[in-house]
Amino acid sequence: MVPALRYLVGACGRARGLFAGGSPGACGFASGRPRPLCGGSRSASTSSFDIVIVGGGIVGLASARALILRHPSLSIGVLEKEKDLAVHQTGHNSGVIHSGIYYKPESLKAKLCVQGAALLYEYCQQKGISYKQCGKGLMAIDCPHTGIVDYRQVALSFAQDFQEAGGSVLTNFEVKGIEMAKESPSRSIDGMQYPIVIKNTKGEEIRCQYVVTCAGLYSDRISELSGCTPDPRIVPFRGDYLLLKPEKCYLVKGNIYPVPDSRFPFLGVHFTPRMDGSIWLGPNAVLAFKREGYRPFDFSATDVMDIIINSGLIKLASQNFSYGVTEMYKACFLGATVKYLQKFIPEITISDILRGPAGVRAQALDRDGNLVEDFVFDAGVGDIGNRILHVRNAPSPAATSSIAISGMIADEVQQRFEL
């Protein structure tokens, strides 16, 4: 029986074989636009796979790509609940490629970040994906690959590599249940046994031998489908961005970050140049009242009750009340944010900024109100626990580290499932 829960603190797995397949320049689609899925997709009513990955964000797609390049003889499918891939955390990412200088030296996050930035740079070079280097001076000593990129374009390129290698992607497949097949023996399809049944909200089924979930904002709820505990619970935090008006963009020459507070590594307004030439200022971090709550008044009673009852949010808020109030104040009043921005660029005034887009961060929180900043793998109970791997937490900067993380996940899959 595999361990029910494991917090990863060891060295990261090697990202071996991650540049196999696919030709340079194969990714020619426009930034931010959904690319039609390649051939190889199958309808849900008839599909069966050796391995199914639940989640079509950058971590899920990178992991699918890593697995099929490492095990080309296996049939592998990706299930995504939306009609397009990489539309949530990946699609709303600011695009920064982190250098690892933020994180404690020799920590797993720092190692993955440094390795991931280098691998991402190499991948973008091979695929012809636009990548702008912004790291100079001190940051470039440790990692010269600090910069910006369109992470959705990177994720769609991962999907293209995956499908060209024989993988299948099924969109509009919102997972409702994951269970062992009730019939005995498990139904045979083409002479193969597929003991796991994955059901969606439309009543369709997928059969498979093994499951890997990378469900982001829903990673805790998907994990519970196989009997996992609710802890750690995902608490959504909305990050609002401001935009610097085009005529003032000359003020920002590269990424500008404040020194982070180790207790809240995601707080602090960043100056981020984008690939299209715009400048994003932010994000803040305020509680979202819906898991996909990109607007201030988006609300879900189910999500709010879940946060209050099942997570450690009340303890987090009581222990850090002033931080929460400050973030909410800055979210409501632009003048407060501008005063903070002026610490870095005094020339900026309130007339120079506009309200911009927002993203939602899937923050794992334990019952004691502690932010979970390590990677968390889980499985479940009973027979299904031997055939499933849940990636319950892949903390920031998961996009920067996506290729390195995918190698670690592929190592874990290979070890657990004895592939």
C-alpha positions as a printed Julia matrix, in Angstrom:
419×3 Matrix{Float64}:
   0.0    0.0     0.0
   1.47   3.37   -0.95
   1.63   6.06    1.75
  -1.61   8.0     2.0
   0.15  11.34    2.19
   3.7   12.48    1.6
   5.15  15.96    1.88
   8.1   16.18   -0.46
  11.24  17.65    1.08
  13.94  15.7    -0.76
  15.84  16.5    -3.9
  13.87  16.91   -7.08
  13.75  14.15   -9.69
  15.81  14.44  -12.82
  13.99  15.86  -15.85
  15.34  13.22  -18.19
  14.19  12.84  -21.75
  12.09  16.01  -21.62
  13.27  17.46  -24.91
  12.69  14.36  -26.99
  10.21  14.6   -29.83
   8.82  17.65  -31.58
  10.78  19.86  -33.89
  12.04  23.39  -33.25
   9.57  25.99  -34.35
   6.63  23.58  -34.19
   4.74  25.95  -31.94
   3.59  28.7   -34.24
   0.21  29.62  -32.79
  -0.49  33.1   -31.52
  -0.01  34.0   -27.89
  -3.14  33.65  -25.77
  -5.27  32.03  -28.46
  -6.66  28.52  -28.0
  -5.15  26.11  -30.51
  -7.43  23.42  -31.98
  -6.6   20.02  -30.54
  -4.45  17.82  -32.72
  -5.59  14.45  -33.97
  -5.56  11.56  -31.56
  -8.41  12.62  -29.29
 -11.1   10.07  -28.58
 -14.69  10.37  -27.47
 -15.33   9.83  -23.77
 -17.89   7.1   -24.37
 -15.32   4.73  -25.91
 -12.01   5.76  -24.37
  -9.66   3.63  -22.31
  -6.09   4.43  -21.36
  -3.16   3.02  -19.48
  -2.76   6.36  -17.65
  -5.15   9.3   -17.33
  -4.04  12.78  -16.23
  -6.84  14.88  -14.75
  -6.16  18.58  -15.32
  -5.18  20.51  -18.44
  -3.11  23.27  -16.83
   0.61  23.71  -17.28
   1.6   21.13  -14.63
  -0.82  18.48  -15.94
   0.21  19.02  -19.56
   3.92  19.05  -18.73
   3.47  15.81  -16.78
   1.52  14.17  -19.61
   4.27  15.16  -22.02
   7.01  13.84  -19.74
   5.22  10.52  -19.23
   4.53   9.84  -22.91
   8.09  10.75  -23.93
   9.41   8.43  -21.24
   6.88   5.62  -21.92
   5.89   5.89  -25.62
   4.24   2.45  -25.65
   1.6    3.49  -23.09
  -1.74   5.04  -24.02
  -2.14   8.27  -22.06
  -5.03  10.7   -21.95
  -5.6   14.17  -20.46
  -9.02  15.21  -19.14
  -9.88  18.92  -18.83
 -13.18  20.28  -17.54
 -13.07  23.47  -19.64
 -13.52  23.67  -23.4
  -9.95  25.0   -23.76
  -6.69  24.1   -22.09
  -4.73  26.19  -19.59
  -7.4   28.82  -18.92
  -7.2   29.23  -15.13
  -3.98  29.67  -13.13
  -1.83  29.12  -16.22
  -3.8   31.52  -18.39
  -3.87  34.25  -15.75
  -0.19  34.0   -14.85
   1.79  37.26  -15.06
   4.42  35.49  -17.16
   7.43  35.95  -14.88
  10.17  33.34  -15.04
  11.56  33.26  -11.51
  15.25  32.87  -10.8
  14.97  31.08   -7.45
  16.61  33.94   -5.56
  13.37  34.36   -3.55
  13.61  30.97   -1.91
  15.73  29.5     0.85
  19.04  28.25   -0.64
  19.15  24.47   -1.14
  15.38  24.16   -0.63
  13.41  22.01   -3.03
  11.57  25.06   -4.39
  14.83  26.89   -5.06
  16.36  23.86   -6.81
  13.28  23.29   -8.93
  13.08  26.98   -9.79
  16.7   27.24  -10.94
  16.51  23.96  -12.86
  13.08  24.8   -14.24
  14.09  28.24  -15.51
  17.02  26.77  -17.42
  14.9   23.95  -18.88
  12.14  26.37  -19.84
  14.6   28.66  -21.59
  15.99  25.73  -23.57
  12.49  24.53  -24.45
  11.36  27.95  -25.65
  14.49  28.24  -27.77
  13.78  24.89  -29.4
  10.11  25.64  -30.03
  10.47  29.22  -31.2
   8.39  30.56  -28.31
   9.1   34.22  -27.58
  11.04  34.6   -24.34
  12.35  37.92  -23.07
  15.3   37.88  -20.69
  15.09  40.55  -18.01
  17.58  39.35  -15.41
  20.68  41.51  -15.06
  23.36  42.1   -12.46
  23.01  40.2    -9.21
  20.18  37.9   -10.31
  22.07  36.88  -13.45
  24.96  35.58  -11.32
  22.82  32.74  -10.03
  20.46  32.26  -12.98
  20.72  34.16  -16.26
  17.34  32.86  -17.45
  15.14  35.22  -15.42
  12.64  36.79  -17.8
   9.06  36.69  -19.05
   7.11  34.35  -21.29
   3.5   33.58  -22.24
   2.85  30.52  -20.06
  -0.36  29.64  -21.85
   1.57  29.4   -25.09
   4.11  27.17  -23.35
   1.32  24.95  -21.98
  -0.32  24.63  -25.4
   3.06  23.68  -26.85
   3.34  20.95  -24.2
  -0.1   19.73  -25.33
   1.02  19.72  -28.95
   4.14  17.69  -28.1
   1.97  15.27  -26.13
  -0.53  14.74  -28.93
   2.14  14.43  -31.61
   3.66  11.64  -29.49
   0.32   9.79  -29.52
  -1.45  11.21  -26.47
  -5.13  12.17  -26.38
  -6.83  15.23  -24.9
 -10.51  15.3   -23.93
 -11.93  18.71  -23.04
 -15.36  19.48  -21.54
 -14.84  16.51  -19.23
 -15.55  17.6   -15.65
 -14.65  14.71  -13.35
 -17.37  13.74  -10.91
 -16.18  10.35   -9.69
 -13.1    8.13   -9.59
 -13.69   4.57   -8.41
 -12.75   0.95   -8.9
 -14.93  -0.92  -11.37
 -17.73  -2.76   -9.61
 -17.86  -5.69  -12.01
 -15.53  -8.63  -11.4
 -13.29  -9.15  -13.19
 -12.82  -5.56  -14.39
 -14.27  -5.02  -17.85
 -11.93  -6.08  -20.6
 -11.46  -3.68  -23.52
  -9.44  -4.97  -26.45
  -8.14  -7.74  -24.23
  -6.89  -5.34  -21.54
  -8.12  -4.89  -17.98
  -9.02  -1.33  -16.95
 -10.02  -1.43  -13.27
 -10.55   2.32  -12.7
 -13.68   4.15  -13.83
 -13.66   7.93  -14.15
 -17.09   9.51  -14.55
 -17.96  13.04  -15.6
 -20.96  15.27  -14.91
 -22.59  14.16  -18.2
 -22.62  10.47  -17.23
 -19.75   9.55  -19.57
 -17.01   7.16  -18.49
 -13.29   6.7   -19.03
 -11.56   3.42  -18.17
  -7.9    3.28  -17.19
  -5.25   1.45  -15.21
  -3.71   4.42  -13.4
  -4.65   8.03  -12.64
  -2.57  11.15  -12.01
  -4.45  14.28  -10.94
  -3.12  17.83  -11.31
  -6.37  19.66  -10.62
  -5.16  23.04   -9.33
  -8.04  24.91   -7.72
  -9.93  21.62   -7.28
  -7.04  19.38   -6.24
  -8.45  18.78   -2.75
 -11.95  17.89   -3.98
 -10.64  15.58   -6.69
  -8.4   13.88   -4.1
 -11.38  13.22   -1.85
 -13.0   11.19   -4.64
 -10.53   8.38   -3.92
 -10.91   8.6    -0.14
  -8.21  11.14    0.71
  -8.58  13.43    3.71
  -9.68  17.04    3.12
  -6.38  18.36    4.5
  -4.73  20.42    3.1
  -7.69  22.42    1.82
  -7.46  24.75   -1.17
  -8.33  28.36   -0.33
  -8.67  30.68   -3.35
  -6.93  34.05   -3.2
  -7.67  36.56   -5.93
  -4.77  38.64   -7.21
  -5.76  41.92   -8.88
  -3.4   43.58  -11.33
  -3.16  47.21  -12.34
  -1.95  48.35  -15.76
   0.53  51.13  -16.39
  -0.73  53.4   -19.15
   1.18  52.92  -22.45
   2.72  56.38  -22.38
   4.3   55.59  -19.0
   5.64  52.11  -19.79
   9.09  53.57  -20.47
   9.49  53.92  -16.68
   9.85  50.15  -16.25
  12.85  48.55  -17.95
  12.61  45.09  -16.36
  11.09  43.04  -13.54
  11.05  44.92  -10.22
  10.24  42.91   -7.1
  10.21  43.9    -3.44
  12.08  41.79   -0.91
   9.48  39.14    0.01
   8.11  38.48    3.46
   8.92  34.82    4.12
   5.55  34.38    5.85
   3.67  35.56    2.74
   5.85  34.9    -0.3
   3.05  35.85   -2.71
   2.51  39.33   -1.26
   4.18  42.44   -2.61
   3.45  44.48   -5.72
   5.59  43.5    -8.71
   6.39  45.53  -11.81
   6.11  43.01  -14.65
   6.74  43.76  -18.35
   4.58  41.55  -20.57
   5.39  40.01  -23.93
   2.99  42.46  -25.63
   4.83  45.46  -24.18
   2.3   46.25  -21.46
   3.29  46.58  -17.79
   1.37  44.75  -15.07
   1.52  46.08  -11.51
   0.62  43.6    -8.79
  -0.88  41.35   -7.74
  -2.38  41.9    -4.33
  -3.84  38.92   -2.46
  -7.43  38.99   -1.19
  -9.75  36.13   -0.37
 -11.89  35.07   -3.34
 -15.45  34.06   -2.48
 -15.53  31.53   -5.29
 -12.9   29.1    -6.56
 -13.05  30.71   -9.97
 -13.83  34.15   -8.58
 -11.95  36.46  -10.92
 -14.23  39.43  -10.16
 -14.66  41.07   -6.73
 -18.35  40.14   -6.46
 -18.13  36.56   -7.73
 -19.68  34.43   -4.99
 -20.39  30.76   -4.3
 -22.11  29.82   -1.05
 -20.71  26.29   -1.33
 -17.15  27.52   -1.71
 -17.45  30.06    1.11
 -18.89  27.53    3.57
 -16.2   25.05    2.57
 -13.48  27.64    3.29
 -14.94  28.62    6.68
 -15.73  25.14    7.95
 -13.04  22.92    6.48
  -9.91  25.06    6.22
  -7.66  26.91    8.65
  -8.61  30.3     7.19
 -10.05  31.65   10.47
  -6.79  30.9    12.26
  -4.76  32.41    9.42
  -6.86  35.56    9.46
  -6.72  35.96   13.26
  -2.97  35.52   13.31
  -2.38  37.98   10.45
  -5.27  40.4    10.75
  -3.31  43.54    9.83
  -1.94  41.97    6.65
  -5.42  41.0     5.5
  -6.86  44.44    6.19
  -3.98  46.13    4.35
  -4.46  43.96    1.27
  -8.19  44.58    1.19
  -7.65  48.33    1.65
  -5.19  48.44   -1.27
  -7.65  46.44   -3.39
 -10.37  49.03   -2.81
  -8.35  52.23   -2.97
  -5.9   52.78   -5.81
  -4.21  55.63   -3.96
  -2.92  53.22   -1.31
  -1.39  51.0    -3.97
   0.15  53.97   -5.76
   1.93  55.05   -2.55
   3.49  51.61   -2.4
   4.48  51.73   -6.07
   6.14  55.1    -5.55
   8.65  53.51   -3.19
  10.19  51.95   -6.29
   9.32  54.46   -9.02
   8.47  57.87   -7.49
   7.31  59.29  -10.85
   4.18  57.09  -10.95
   0.91  58.85  -10.09
  -2.65  57.63   -9.74
  -3.48  59.06  -13.19
  -0.88  56.72  -14.73
  -2.62  53.45  -13.85
  -5.75  51.52  -14.82
  -7.44  48.52  -13.27
  -6.4   45.35  -15.07
  -7.06  41.59  -15.06
  -7.12  39.25  -12.08
  -6.04  35.71  -11.35
  -6.91  33.22   -8.61
  -4.19  31.42   -6.68
  -4.9   27.92   -5.36
  -3.36  28.23   -1.9
  -3.12  25.03    0.12
  -3.87  25.65    3.79
  -3.73  23.22    6.71
  -6.18  23.19    9.6
  -3.8   25.18   11.81
  -3.86  28.07    9.36
  -0.4   27.44    7.93
   0.3   28.03    4.25
   1.48  24.76    2.71
   4.49  25.7     0.61
   5.81  22.2    -0.12
   4.73  19.76   -2.8
   2.1   17.3    -1.59
   1.46  13.9    -3.15
  -1.48  11.78   -2.03
  -3.13   8.53   -3.08
  -6.26   7.38   -1.29
  -7.49   4.32    0.56
  -8.15   0.75   -0.48
  -7.25  -0.79   -3.83
  -7.62   2.51   -5.66
  -4.84   4.0    -3.54
  -2.35   1.75   -5.33
  -3.39   3.1    -8.72
  -3.72   6.83   -8.23
  -1.37   9.74   -7.62
  -2.79  13.11   -6.6
  -0.6   16.18   -6.98
  -2.42  18.09   -4.26
  -0.08  21.05   -4.1
   2.4   22.37   -6.64
   3.22  25.76   -5.13
   4.43  28.86   -6.91
   6.5   29.14   -9.01
   5.03  25.99  -10.55
   4.86  27.54  -14.03
   8.57  28.39  -14.03
   9.38  24.94  -12.65
   6.83  23.04  -14.77
   9.36  21.0   -16.77
  11.41  20.17  -13.68
   8.23  19.33  -11.72
   7.0   17.09  -14.54
  10.22  15.09  -14.28
   9.67  14.69  -10.55
   6.05  13.59  -11.11
   7.12  11.12  -13.82
   9.67   9.67  -11.4
   6.97   9.3    -8.74
   4.57   7.65  -11.21
   7.22   5.23  -12.37
   8.12   4.3    -8.8
   4.57   3.96   -7.47
   3.08   2.12  -10.43
   6.24   0.1   -11.22
   6.11   1.03  -14.9
